[in-house]
Amino acid sequence: MGSLAPLSEEPISGEDGLSKRNYSFRSWLRKQLFQRKSNLKVLLSVMGCPLSPVSILPKQPRGVASSAEYIIQQFRATSGCGKMESTAVKSMYATGRVAMTEKHGPGAASSSSLGYGQEGSFVVWQMSPGMWLVDLKVSGFQIAAGSDGRVAWRRTPWLGAHAAKGGVRPLRRALQGLDPVTIAAVFSSAQHIGDKQIDEEDCFVLRLEAHASKLSEQSDSTVDVIEHVMFGCFSERSGLLVHLEDSQLMRIQSPGSHAMYWKTAISSWMKDYAPADGMMVARSGRSVVNLERFGVAGNKTLSLSTIMEENWRIDDVEFNVPGLTADFFIPPEEIKDLS
């Protein structure tokens, strides 16, 4: 994620000791994580607005030619988005609440106690094709991210505005049972790789993987994005998406330092599906992030784990929002020159 000039109205805490102009998002995050302290800024940076590994591809023929296409056809039918597609769903709006927790240490991955909690709220706006905006406020901090259909960006008080590498991709939060139309579009190119039980419910598993060219676009001189895959588990009983998991592996090596590998795995469970404007939407859920850093320095093996958890609840959701236009998704001034 390339660093751009900060917005003039954005404050930054002096305790970070960082210049927003001189540090990329990855440099800042690496410094914060290795301090091994609970840090709300890290929680928001990692969990606030991650993107899907893949972009939405052009619509494919509706013929049922594979098991994966059959699963998506079933999802379209049971979620209601199949019927809604004929009436052209163009936009979506949702508000909700979140609670976030974090734990560091070698035993983090096996611990059921996730430290302290922080509460907040969010609002999401979407408009096809490829436009979205999310605003998240937690314990006095506010971050925003968006896409105008040409460039995706993120803005935080501590690092200003940044353009996202890898092209325009859907907001992952929309895939967490919130927007069936986007879910169906993203998984339309997936592969069916088998079955799996999620909370004692039999599910079909669909797999998506970012293409090598997209991984290259997300890499830079110090960061090599090796892999980014996503799995969607669709209930064999209801046809709805009940579990979402994605995993990204990166190799990071700054000049004069040893290479470190970062693996970020996010698992989300969707609950409480209920109708909204004719479509089934997950009204609550939980996401767990397992962030691992490992590598070898001399004769020492280095390893550090961080577990982050978010519980969310949707308060309101509406499709085909009256009066919503593309002007609502205009990026910050720093990003406009890139679009």
VEXDREN-2710 file (C-alpha; in Angstrom, 1 decimal):
% VEXDREN-2710
k/r/px/py/pz
1/MET/0.0/0.0/0.0
2/GLY/1.8/3.1/-1.2
3/SER/2.0/6.1/1.1
4/LEU/0.7/9.4/-0.1
5/ALA/0.7/12.9/1.4
6/PRO/-1.5/13.1/4.5
7/LEU/-4.7/15.1/4.7
8/SER/-4.0/18.4/6.4
9/GLU/-7.0/18.0/8.8
10/GLU/-5.9/14.5/10.0
11/PRO/-4.1/14.6/13.4
12/ILE/-1.4/12.1/14.3
13/SER/-0.3/11.0/17.8
14/GLY/3.3/12.1/18.6
15/GLU/3.9/8.8/20.5
16/ASP/4.2/7.0/17.2
17/GLY/7.4/8.8/16.3
18/LEU/6.7/8.4/12.6
19/SER/6.3/10.8/9.7
20/LYS/3.3/9.9/7.6
21/ARG/5.2/11.1/4.5
22/ASN/8.2/8.8/5.1
23/TYR/6.6/5.5/6.3
24/SER/4.4/3.2/4.3
25/PHE/1.4/1.4/5.9
26/ARG/3.4/-1.8/6.1
27/SER/6.4/-0.2/7.7
28/TRP/4.2/1.4/10.4
29/LEU/2.3/-1.8/11.0
30/ARG/5.5/-3.9/11.4
31/LYS/6.8/-1.4/14.0
32/GLN/3.6/-1.5/16.0
33/LEU/3.3/-5.3/16.0
34/PHE/6.8/-6.0/17.2
35/GLN/6.2/-3.7/20.2
36/ARG/3.9/-6.6/21.4
37/LYS/1.5/-4.1/23.0
38/SER/-2.3/-4.1/22.7
39/ASN/-2.9/-1.3/20.2
40/LEU/-6.3/-0.2/18.9
41/LYS/-4.7/1.4/15.9
42/VAL/-3.4/-2.0/14.9
43/LEU/-6.8/-3.6/15.4
44/LEU/-8.4/-1.0/13.1
45/SER/-5.7/-1.2/10.5
46/VAL/-5.9/-5.0/10.2
47/MET/-9.6/-5.6/10.8
48/GLY/-11.3/-2.3/9.9
49/CYS/-11.6/-2.6/6.1
50/PRO/-9.7/-5.5/4.4
51/LEU/-10.4/-6.2/0.8
52/SER/-11.4/-9.3/-1.1
53/PRO/-8.4/-11.2/-2.7
54/VAL/-10.1/-11.0/-6.1
55/SER/-12.0/-8.5/-8.2
56/ILE/-15.5/-9.0/-9.5
57/LEU/-15.3/-10.6/-13.0
58/PRO/-17.7/-10.0/-15.8
59/LYS/-20.9/-11.9/-15.6
60/GLN/-20.7/-15.5/-16.7
61/PRO/-23.4/-17.5/-18.6
62/ARG/-26.2/-18.7/-16.3
63/GLY/-26.0/-22.3/-17.5
64/VAL/-25.2/-24.8/-14.8
65/ALA/-22.1/-26.3/-16.2
66/SER/-20.2/-27.2/-13.0
67/SER/-20.8/-27.9/-9.3
68/ALA/-19.5/-24.5/-8.3
69/GLU/-22.0/-22.8/-10.6
70/TYR/-24.8/-25.0/-9.2
71/ILE/-23.8/-23.9/-5.7
72/ILE/-23.9/-20.2/-6.7
73/GLN/-27.2/-20.7/-8.5
74/GLN/-28.6/-22.2/-5.2
75/PHE/-27.2/-19.2/-3.3
76/ARG/-28.8/-16.8/-5.7
77/ALA/-32.2/-18.5/-5.2
78/THR/-32.1/-18.9/-1.4
79/SER/-30.6/-15.4/-0.7
80/GLY/-33.1/-13.7/-3.0
81/CYS/-30.5/-11.9/-5.0
82/GLY/-31.4/-14.0/-8.1
83/LYS/-34.9/-12.3/-8.2
84/MET/-33.4/-8.9/-7.3
85/GLU/-30.9/-9.0/-10.2
86/SER/-33.9/-8.7/-12.6
87/THR/-34.8/-5.4/-10.9
88/ALA/-31.2/-4.2/-11.0
89/VAL/-29.9/-3.8/-7.5
90/LYS/-27.6/-0.7/-7.9
91/SER/-26.8/0.3/-4.3
92/MET/-26.7/-0.7/-0.7
93/TYR/-26.5/0.9/2.7
94/ALA/-25.8/-0.7/6.1
95/THR/-25.1/0.4/9.6
96/GLY/-23.8/-1.8/12.4
97/ARG/-21.9/-2.1/15.7
98/VAL/-18.5/-3.8/16.4
99/ALA/-16.5/-5.0/19.4
100/MET/-12.8/-5.8/18.9
101/THR/-10.3/-7.6/21.0
102/GLU/-6.6/-8.5/20.7
103/LYS/-3.9/-10.8/22.2
104/HIS/-0.2/-11.2/21.6
105/GLY/2.3/-13.9/22.3
106/PRO/3.5/-17.4/21.4
107/GLY/0.3/-19.0/22.8
108/ALA/-2.1/-16.5/21.3
109/ALA/-3.3/-19.0/18.7
110/SER/-4.6/-21.5/21.3
111/SER/-5.9/-19.0/23.8
112/SER/-9.6/-18.5/24.3
113/SER/-9.1/-15.3/26.3
114/LEU/-8.6/-12.4/24.0
115/GLY/-7.6/-9.6/26.3
116/TYR/-9.5/-6.3/26.3
117/GLY/-12.4/-5.1/24.2
118/GLN/-13.1/-2.0/22.2
119/GLU/-16.6/-1.0/20.9
120/GLY/-17.7/1.1/18.0
121/SER/-19.9/1.4/15.0
122/PHE/-19.7/1.5/11.2
123/VAL/-21.6/2.5/8.1
124/VAL/-21.2/1.0/4.6
125/TRP/-22.3/2.4/1.3
126/GLN/-22.1/0.6/-2.0
127/MET/-23.0/1.4/-5.6
128/SER/-22.3/-0.6/-8.7
129/PRO/-20.1/-1.0/-10.5
130/GLY/-17.2/-1.1/-8.0
131/MET/-18.0/1.9/-5.8
132/TRP/-18.1/1.6/-2.0
133/LEU/-17.3/3.6/1.1
134/VAL/-16.9/2.4/4.8
135/ASP/-16.6/4.6/7.8
136/LEU/-15.6/3.0/11.1
137/LYS/-15.4/4.6/14.5
138/VAL/-14.1/2.7/17.6
139/SER/-13.2/4.2/21.0
140/GLY/-12.5/7.7/19.6
141/PHE/-10.6/6.6/16.5
142/GLN/-12.1/6.9/13.0
143/ILE/-10.9/5.3/9.8
144/ALA/-12.4/5.4/6.3
145/ALA/-11.9/3.5/3.1
146/GLY/-13.5/3.6/-0.3
147/SER/-13.4/3.0/-4.0
148/ASP/-14.7/5.2/-6.9
149/GLY/-14.6/2.2/-9.2
150/ARG/-11.1/3.1/-10.5
151/VAL/-8.9/3.2/-7.4
152/ALA/-9.4/1.9/-3.8
153/TRP/-8.0/3.9/-0.9
154/ARG/-7.8/4.0/2.9
155/ARG/-7.4/6.9/5.4
156/THR/-6.4/6.8/9.0
157/PRO/-5.5/9.7/11.4
158/TRP/-2.0/8.2/12.0
159/LEU/-1.0/7.6/8.3
160/GLY/-3.2/9.8/6.3
161/ALA/-4.6/8.7/2.9
162/HIS/-3.2/5.7/0.9
163/ALA/-4.0/4.1/-2.4
164/ALA/-4.5/0.3/-2.2
165/LYS/-2.4/-1.8/-4.5
166/GLY/-3.8/-4.6/-6.6
167/GLY/-6.6/-2.8/-8.3
168/VAL/-10.2/-2.2/-7.2
169/ARG/-11.6/-5.1/-5.2
170/PRO/-14.8/-5.5/-3.1
171/LEU/-14.8/-4.7/0.6
172/ARG/-14.5/-7.9/2.5
173/ARG/-17.2/-6.7/5.0
174/ALA/-19.7/-6.8/2.2
175/LEU/-18.9/-10.5/1.7
176/GLN/-19.6/-11.3/5.3
177/GLY/-23.3/-12.1/4.5
178/LEU/-24.1/-8.4/4.0
179/ASP/-24.5/-8.1/0.2
180/PRO/-25.7/-11.3/-1.5
181/VAL/-25.3/-9.7/-5.0
182/THR/-21.6/-9.0/-4.4
183/ILE/-21.1/-12.4/-2.9
184/ALA/-22.6/-14.1/-5.9
185/ALA/-20.6/-12.0/-8.3
186/VAL/-17.3/-12.6/-6.5
187/PHE/-17.8/-16.4/-6.2
188/SER/-19.0/-16.8/-9.7
189/SER/-15.5/-17.7/-10.8
190/ALA/-14.7/-20.0/-7.8
191/GLN/-13.9/-23.7/-7.8
192/HIS/-15.7/-26.3/-5.8
193/ILE/-13.0/-28.2/-3.8
194/GLY/-15.1/-30.4/-1.5
195/ASP/-17.3/-30.4/1.6
196/LYS/-16.7/-29.3/5.2
197/GLN/-18.6/-29.1/8.4
198/ILE/-19.1/-25.6/10.0
199/ASP/-20.7/-25.7/13.4
200/GLU/-22.1/-29.2/12.7
201/GLU/-23.6/-28.0/9.4
202/ASP/-22.6/-29.6/6.1
203/CYS/-21.2/-27.1/3.6
204/PHE/-20.0/-26.8/0.1
205/VAL/-16.5/-25.2/-0.1
206/LEU/-15.7/-22.8/-2.9
207/ARG/-12.1/-21.6/-3.5
208/LEU/-10.8/-18.3/-5.0
209/GLU/-7.2/-17.4/-5.6
210/ALA/-5.6/-14.1/-6.6
211/HIS/-3.9/-14.3/-9.9
212/ALA/-0.1/-14.0/-10.0
213/SER/-0.3/-10.7/-11.9
214/LYS/-2.5/-9.2/-9.2
215/LEU/-0.1/-10.5/-6.5
216/SER/2.7/-8.7/-8.4
217/GLU/0.7/-5.5/-8.4
218/GLN/0.4/-5.7/-4.6
219/SER/4.2/-6.3/-4.1
220/ASP/7.0/-3.7/-4.0
221/SER/10.8/-3.6/-3.4
222/THR/10.6/-4.9/0.1
223/VAL/7.3/-6.9/0.1
224/ASP/6.6/-10.0/-2.0
225/VAL/2.9/-11.1/-1.8
226/ILE/3.2/-14.8/-2.4
227/GLU/-0.3/-16.0/-2.1
228/HIS/-3.8/-14.8/-1.3
229/VAL/-6.7/-17.3/-1.3
230/MET/-10.3/-17.2/-0.1
231/PHE/-12.7/-20.0/0.8
232/GLY/-16.5/-19.7/1.0
233/CYS/-18.5/-22.3/2.8
234/PHE/-22.1/-22.5/1.6
235/SER/-24.7/-24.4/3.7
236/GLU/-25.9/-27.5/1.9
237/ARG/-29.2/-27.1/3.8
238/SER/-30.0/-23.4/3.3
239/GLY/-27.7/-22.5/0.5
240/LEU/-26.5/-19.4/2.3
241/LEU/-22.8/-18.4/3.0
242/VAL/-22.1/-19.3/6.6
243/HIS/-18.3/-19.2/6.8
244/LEU/-15.7/-17.1/5.0
245/GLU/-11.9/-17.6/5.3
246/ASP/-9.0/-16.0/3.5
247/SER/-5.3/-16.3/3.9
248/GLN/-2.4/-14.1/2.7
249/LEU/1.3/-14.9/2.8
250/MET/3.9/-12.2/2.3
251/ARG/7.7/-12.2/2.4
252/ILE/9.2/-9.0/3.8
253/GLN/12.8/-8.0/3.6
254/SER/14.2/-4.5/4.1
255/PRO/17.8/-3.7/3.0
256/GLY/20.3/-5.0/5.4
257/SER/17.8/-7.2/7.4
258/HIS/16.7/-10.8/7.4
259/ALA/13.6/-11.9/5.5
260/MET/10.4/-12.4/7.6
261/TYR/7.2/-14.1/6.5
262/TRP/3.8/-12.8/7.4
263/LYS/0.7/-14.9/7.2
264/THR/-2.6/-13.3/7.8
265/ALA/-5.7/-15.6/8.1
266/ILE/-9.2/-14.2/8.6
267/SER/-12.1/-16.5/9.5
268/SER/-15.6/-15.2/9.6
269/TRP/-18.8/-16.9/10.8
270/MET/-22.2/-15.4/9.6
271/LYS/-25.3/-15.7/11.8
272/ASP/-28.9/-14.6/12.1
273/TYR/-29.9/-14.4/8.5
274/ALA/-33.0/-12.4/8.0
275/PRO/-34.8/-10.7/5.0
276/ALA/-34.1/-7.1/4.0
277/ASP/-35.7/-5.7/0.9
278/GLY/-36.3/-9.2/-0.4
279/MET/-32.8/-10.5/0.2
280/MET/-31.4/-12.6/3.1
281/VAL/-28.7/-10.7/5.1
282/ALA/-26.6/-12.0/8.0
283/ARG/-27.5/-9.8/10.9
284/SER/-24.6/-10.7/13.1
285/GLY/-21.3/-12.6/13.0
286/ARG/-17.7/-13.0/14.3
287/SER/-14.3/-12.7/12.6
288/VAL/-11.0/-14.0/14.0
289/VAL/-7.6/-12.8/12.6
290/ASN/-4.5/-14.9/13.2
291/LEU/-1.5/-12.8/12.3
292/GLU/1.8/-14.8/12.3
293/ARG/5.3/-13.5/11.7
294/PHE/8.1/-16.0/11.4
295/GLY/11.6/-16.3/10.0
296/VAL/15.3/-17.1/10.7
297/ALA/17.9/-14.6/11.9
298/GLY/21.3/-16.2/12.1
299/ASN/20.8/-19.3/14.2
300/LYS/17.6/-18.0/15.8
301/THR/14.1/-18.9/14.7
302/LEU/11.8/-15.9/15.2
303/SER/8.0/-16.3/15.7
304/LEU/5.3/-14.1/16.9
305/SER/1.5/-14.5/16.8
306/THR/-1.3/-12.0/17.3
307/ILE/-5.0/-13.0/17.6
308/MET/-7.6/-10.4/16.8
309/GLU/-11.4/-10.9/17.1
310/GLU/-14.3/-8.8/16.0
311/ASN/-18.0/-9.4/16.8
312/TRP/-20.5/-7.4/14.8
313/ARG/-24.2/-6.8/14.5
314/ILE/-26.1/-5.1/11.7
315/ASP/-28.6/-2.5/12.8
316/ASP/-30.0/-1.4/9.5
317/VAL/-29.6/-2.4/5.8
318/GLU/-31.3/-1.1/2.7
319/PHE/-30.9/-1.8/-1.0
320/ASN/-31.4/0.6/-3.9
321/VAL/-30.8/3.7/-1.8
322/PRO/-32.7/6.7/-3.2
323/GLY/-30.6/9.7/-4.2
324/LEU/-27.2/7.9/-4.0
325/THR/-24.9/9.0/-6.8
326/ALA/-21.3/8.4/-7.9
327/ASP/-20.4/11.8/-6.4
328/PHE/-20.7/10.3/-2.9
329/PHE/-17.7/8.1/-3.6
330/ILE/-15.2/10.7/-4.8
331/PRO/-11.8/9.9/-3.1
332/PRO/-9.7/12.3/-1.0
333/GLU/-7.7/15.0/-2.8
334/GLU/-4.5/12.9/-2.4
335/ILE/-6.0/10.0/-4.3
336/LYS/-7.8/11.9/-7.1
337/ASP/-4.6/12.2/-9.2
338/LEU/-4.4/8.4/-9.3
339/SER/-7.9/7.7/-10.5
END
